């Protein structure tokens, strides 16, 4: 308990560490701050090469407002040319919030549709001791669906909600 309070006091007293903790917590910590070559970010102060959102915004602004060529902006900010185009598109479509890092990959189970979940609930009502291994062939037969055994086990244990999809 004392150690946690001590760490909080250090974070509160050192704004650099507090900002680092905040960037990590929000997923906006630039993993390669050393790649940022832009003079404003190298000088220190307001511009922080660790702040991914600030880098993306300034990179897009530099291209759109100051007409910095895309290849040059990519080099200055330590990213690839496609990354500059993606950031520019995201900003035009969704504003500043669109520059925040997005979760990669599927956002939710795409195989377990409401129809499949309803069928699983019905099977569980009929057979309360139903196991994932017994249900896998049933889902394959009825829906032509191959679900990973562990996904189904989590669902049956209640770590995934059945009817909130």
Secondary structure, 3 states (H helix, E strand, C coil): CHHHHHHHHHHHHCHHHHHHHHHHHHCCECCCHHHCCCHHHHCCCCCCCCEHHHHHHHHHHHHHHHCCCHHHHHHHHCCCHHHHHHHHHHHHHHCHHHHCCCCCCCCCCCCCCHHHHHHHHHHHHHCCCCCHHHHHHHHHHHHCCCCCHHHHHHHHHCCCCCCCC
